[in-house]
Amino acid sequence: MPQYLADIKEKEFFIENDEAHHLSVVARRGEGDEIVVFDGKGKQYKARIDRVQKKFIRGTLLAPIEIKKSALSLELCFAPTSRNTLEDVLDKCTQLGVASFQPVSTARSEYDLLKKWDGKAERWHQIILSACKQCSRGEVPVLKAPLSFEKCAAQADKPSLLAYEAEETHTLAWGLESLHNPNTLRVYIGPAGGWADEEVIIASQYGILPVTLGPHILRAETACIAACAKLL
């Protein structure tokens, strides 16, 4: 059953604006219909629509739904190669269970995120939200504003792995074991041209471990999806 983003208050829910329009006009749901609602923060319920107005819906919460979550809270730090690939990564990796996205600019980045960000951030948030609805996720991943790789690495607030095309021995599993199987993790995926030598040095200075994703050189967006699928 599709789920809808709602403001949840004790025993009631409220849906407004475009979400309410979609539910009542596009999905053709009306008073008395049962639906699934979620707040994007981890709460999900079976619910009943009680009142429908123009761009406003109110209803009653019937029963909580147990939400399945990954044991690992994963932040994907990636260098998008184009608008289309960025959107594909947001969609697919939200479905896989990524907790947050941190776009990064690198020495070899060709796609200028800063020029596109202000005008596209809302669209990208909607892509994440749509993916959550499609796969029944209770929590909406956080989409962070772009940072340079160096600034992101300097935060050093989470155990981190770096997918590095020149690494041949150390796998993701090795990386997790070396970091003592943490509950939170940051994984870095570089641009189409790979990481510059100075960035690999920076990573090592901040304790970011280089790992391999396998024997083949992957496209940047494929690497994002493959790493998240293996980790989650």
Secondary structure, DSSP 8 states (H G I E B T S, - for coil): --EEE-EEETTEEEEEHHHHHIIIIIS---TT-EEEEE-BBS-EEEEEEEEEETTEEEEEEEEE------SSEEEEEE--SSHHHHHHHHHHHHHHT--EEEEEE-TT--S-HHHHHHHHHHHHHHHHHHHHHHHT-SB--EE---EEHHHHHHH--S-EEEE-TT--S-BHHHHHHHTTS-SEEEEEE--TT---HHHHHHHHHTT-EEEB--SS---HHHHHHHHHHHH-
